[in-house]
Amino acid sequence: MKTQSILFAGIGGQGIIRASSILATAAINEGMDVKQSEVHGMAQRGGSVVSFVRFGDKVYSPTIEKGTADVVLAFEKSEALRWLDYLKPDGFIMINNMMIKPTSLIYGKVKYPQVDKIKDALDGINYLFMDSIQEARSLGNAKVFNTIMLGVISKYIDIKQDNWINAIKRSVPPKTVETNLKAFEFGINYK
């Protein structure tokens, strides 16, 4: 199979690393060669976190170059803008419809991007905005919003559902397995 490249981007504490690890485990379960890389930045201080996951028959590098990501999963709107140029022209970007202002903004060191202009930046791109945290709350646990997002993007990734489910079971705390599986199914069925 051809190599697929998935980019996860968000703010520290949003579960980016866990979500990308679930994908990597699902791809391993599928029997694929997998490479994964993360950049944590100032994650503990509300900084940017990005994770690259690439999988296929043979993958030589975890790095995703600009314009080559099949899917970008943005856990926060400004991170969607920051990493949008990594998406390939026929790719898909899913954006969690929330804003988290990084600590550097609070101290006046950077300006928050004009996320109100995000839809202009997405013109001609296959995208989905979702209030993932609100949807997760409706399932009883706001922390499973990242698993909902995985369910949505699973439709764009060549991995069987059973392999996703096994990866979720192995990757989340035992007491949250049932809720995470409901969240994943919710994402699969989200229109």
N, C-alpha and C positions, 0 to 999 in steps of 0.2 A: 504494500500500500504506500501511497505517497506520504511524505512527512507532513504532519499537521502542527501548526504553531499557535499556541494560545497564550495571551498576555493577560495577567491579572494585575490590576493597579488599584491602590486605595491609600488609606491612612492607617498608621499603626494602631492595632487593636481591633480592626474590623474582620479579622479571620482570613486574610488574604493567603497567608502561608498554609493554613489548614485546608482551605479550598483547593489551592494548587496541588497540595499533597494528595488530596482525594482523587483529583484528576490523574496525577502521575501513577497512583496505585491502580486506578481503574485501567489505565493503558497497559500497565505491567500485567494485570490480570488478563488482558486481552492478548497477551503474548507479544507485545511490541517492545522495541528498543525505545527507552525513554531517557531524556536528559532534562534536568530541572535546574534552575538557577534563581536565586533571590537577591534582591538588594533591599536591605532593611532601613538604610538611612538613619534618621533619628526617630525610629518607630516608637520608642518609649515616650517621646515628647510630641507625639501627634504628627510626625513627619511622614513623608511619602514612603510607601512600600510597593515594590513591584516584583512579580515573579514570572519567569518564563518557563513554559512547559512545552517541549517538542517531543513528538513520538511518531514512529513509523517503522518500516522494515529495518532501516539502519539510519541512526542519527549520529552526526559527528560533533555537534555543538549545541549547547542549550540556548545560545544567544539568538534572539530574534532581531533581525535588521528592520529598519524603517520600510514600510510598505509591504511587509511579508506576513503579518499575523493573520491567520484565518479568522480568529475570534479575539476580541478585546473585551474583557470583563472588568468594568469600572465600578468600584464600590462607592465612588463619590464623584460628583460632577466635575470639579476642577481637574481631577485625575483623568477623567475622560478626555478633556481638552489637552492635557499634557501629553497623553500617549496616543492620541487619535492618528497621528501621522505614521504610526507603526502598522495600522490596519491596511491590508491589501485592498485594492479597488472593489473586489467582489466579496469582501469579508463582512462580518457581522459584529456590531458592538452593542453590548447590553450595558445600560447605565442605571445604577441605583440612584434614584431621584432624591439625593440629599446633599447638603453642603456641610462640610466640617472645616472650620477655619483653623489652619495650622498655627502653632505657637509663634512662628516667625511673623505671621500677619498681625497677631496681637501686639507684638513688640515693634511693629512698624517697619520691619526689615524687608518685607515683600508686599506686593499688592495681590489681592485675591483676583483671579481671572474673571472676566465678565461672563459668568455662566449664563446670564440672561440671553446671551448671544449664541448659546450652544447649538440651538436648532439651526441657525444659519451655517455653522461649521459642519453640520451633519447633512447638509443638502446633497442629495444623490447617494447617500450611504444607507445601507441596510442597518437599521438600529431599532432598539426597544428601550424606552424609559419604563421603569417600574418602581413603585414605592415598596420595595422589598421588605423593609423593616415593618411597615404597617401590615403587609400580608403575613409576615412571620408572627406578628402579635396575634393575628386572627387564628393562628394555629396553636397559640399558647406559649410561645417562646421567641422573643424578638431576636435572640442570638442565632436562630437558624436561617436568617435571611440569606446568608451566603450559600446555604444548601438549596434554597429556592432558586437562586441564580444559577447554580450548577444544573439544576433540573431543566431550566430554560435553555441553556447553551448545549445541553446534551443532545439536542435535536440537530445540532450543527457539527457534531463530532462523531467519528466512526468507532464508537465503543458500544458494545451490547449492554442493555440495561442491567442484566444480572451482574456484570462486572462493576458497574457503578455501585450497585446495592452492596456488593461484598466490600468494596473500597470504603463506603460510608460506614458500614458496620465495624470495620477494623480501625477507622480513623477518629471516630468521635467517642466521647465518654459513654460508657455503657448505659447510664441512666437517660441519655438523650438519643439513643439509637432510634426508638420508635418515632419521636418527634422529627428527627432529621429525615427519616424515610418518608414521612408524610410531607415534609417540606419539599423533598426532591420530587415526589409524585405531583405535588401542587405545581411546581415549576414546569414539569413535563407537559401538564395539561393547560398551562397558562396561555391564553390567546392574546 
